[in-house]
Amino acid sequence: MTEVAPRKTPLYDEHVPLGAKMVPFAGWLMPVQYTSIVEEHQAVRNSVGIFDISHMGQLIVEGTDAREWLNTMLTNNIEKLNVGMGQYTFLLNERGGIIDDLIVYRIGDQKFLLVVNAARTDEDFAWLEKWHRLPADHRQDADATTITDRSADFGGVAIQGPRVLDLFHALFGEDMELPARNHIVDVRFDETTVSVARTGYTGEDGIEVFFRANDAVKLWNAALEKGKPLGIKPCGLGARDTLRLEMCYPLNGSDLSPERNPIEAGLGFFVDLGKPGFIGRDVLLKTKENGPREKLVPFRMKEKGPPPRPHYAVFQNGARIGEVTSGTLSPSLNWGVGIAYVSAAHAKIGTQIDIEIRGQKFPAIIEKKPLYKKSAS
């Protein structure tokens, strides 16, 4: 079988001159770091950082049937979205397993933008297409709704950190108003229009900007230039991972998978079991009723030492009770932190556990989300 070469984002040629170390990720060549993961992490916590998120998929669902049909495909309730609003949600298989976690924005009365994980873009599109083709008696106008993958023609950046408002005004004008959280607006930039969403994956205030691929370099360089007085740093996948782990935000493919459902992952808040008919609902109802067999929990190491990593075993009183799915050394807390699936009986906050690291057990404690809080910095 011929190996497919990793793809490059529209910003690839900007990363290397900035000192980026490029690595394959989800089928793309992406910067893992520029200077250091800790420096980039602290820039986001204390000032502002910018990430290339052009590898993420962008799907458009639109048409007279779009809202009603999409609400049968996703767990959260799209009926609650006014135009210009977004929400975190899941695309599930029939077993209730997570195909993808994503953000859906309502960008028109019957037009939606789905920002999906890079490794799942093709799978998501195929899954939506499959179900869209199936006949449904209640869908009078199914053929009028279309699903388009615009990923190849669009890019994106995430600008995150407490100085984001200053940079937003520097980029788009002092008279422009930053959108409310989880809202998206179209904004003029130079000779074009970009979409700015008040969303992010770091736990800090921030925006995600989506634009045509041929505008990527111009926006990236403008953000870096105008962000200089604010201490902006370009940031890679390494800092993205440490930032999201401190907040206990899950990573698809590590903490979320088609074998796990949102109730087990502790993300039932983003599932509206009150709305009928979405794929996987029956399984989730049973999980809610019976209780999950395992739960995804955050933990903190109790001693300085090697950080936890994925697939390390979790023990309590000598018995194996679960497995780490994500782990790192937290730059903000200076402790090893992680998240793990453990048996539900042992998933309570404050439970003492052990993480097996290279054949040796190290003590840890199950904590409340998020692991990082502003007062801890």
Helices and strands as residue ranges (DSSP letters): E 7-8, H 12-15, G 16-18, E 21-25, E 28-33, H 37-46, E 49-52, E 57-62, H 66-73, G 78-80, E 86-92, E 98-108, E 111-116, G 118-120, H 121-133, G 142-144, E 146-149, G 151-153, E 154-160, H 164-172, E 184-189, E 192-197, E 206-212, G 213-215, H 216-226, G 228-230, E 233-235, H 237-246, G 268-270, H 281-290, E 294-301, E 313-316, E 319-329, E 336-343, G 344-346, E 352-357, E 360-366, G 374-376
